[in-house]
């Protein structure tokens, strides 16, 4: 398992903040509503640990987005949203 220094973790969180802010701004313009995002956290987990985490949430709906990346840094990034913890999320 990879262990990040505090500086490395802060740098990754800042990059995520920038990306999420841009995405929220674009979504806000598309839907004509304010979009709120929270400060992300970073956890490096194995696939097994992610599966266990999802099962522990015991939620009816979980939204997951996975992105594979390669280059100097490589791996899979996954964004998980447990619907029970999202205020104001509307389902069709």
N, C-alpha and C positions, 0 to 999 in steps of 0.2 A: 504494500500500500504506500502511496506517495504521501509524504508529510510536507505541508507548506509552511514557510515561515510566516510570521504575522504580516510582514511587508508584502510578501507574495499574495497572501489572502486578501489584503486590503486593495492591492492593484487589481485583482480579478473582480472584486466587488465593485470597484469604481468603473471598470469596463462594462460590467453588467448594468450599473446605474445609467451609464451613457446610452447603452443600447435600449434599455427599457424605457428611458425617457423619450427617446426618438420614436420608438414604436407607439408609446402612449400618445404622443403628440399627433402622429399620423392617424391613429385610430380616432382620436378626438375630432380631428378635422373631417374624417369620413362620416362619423355618426352625429356630428353637431352637438356633442355632449362632452362634459369634462370627464377625463379618464384618470383615475387615481391609481398610483402604484406605490408599493411599499419598498423599503430598502431590502434588497435580496440578501440571502445568506448563502454561503458556499460550504458544501460538505462533499468530500470525496468519498464515495461509497462504491462497494462492489455491486455487481448486478444482484447478488443474493441479498445484500443488505437493503437495496432498494425494494426488492420484492417483499421482504419482511416488513419494511416501513409502510408500504402500501397496504398490506394486510392488517397491520396494527391500527390504521386509521379508521377501519370499519365504517367507511362512508359509502353511500349509495352511488355517488358519482365522483370520479377523479378524472381530471383533465391532465393529459400528459403530452408534452411536445418534446421530441428527441431530435437533436442535431448532431451529426457526425462531422468532425473537422480533422484536417490533417495539415502538415507543414512542420514548422518548428515545434509547435504544440500539436498533439494529436489525441483523439479520444472521442467520447460521446458526452454530450451535455444533455441533461433532461430537466425540464421545468415541470414541476408537479403542482397542481392546484386542487386542493381538496375542497369540494363545494361547500361543505359545512362551515369552512372558515372564510368564505368570501361573502362579504356583505353586499347586497344589492345586485348580485349576479342573477340575471333573468334567464330562464330556460323556456324555449319555444315548445 
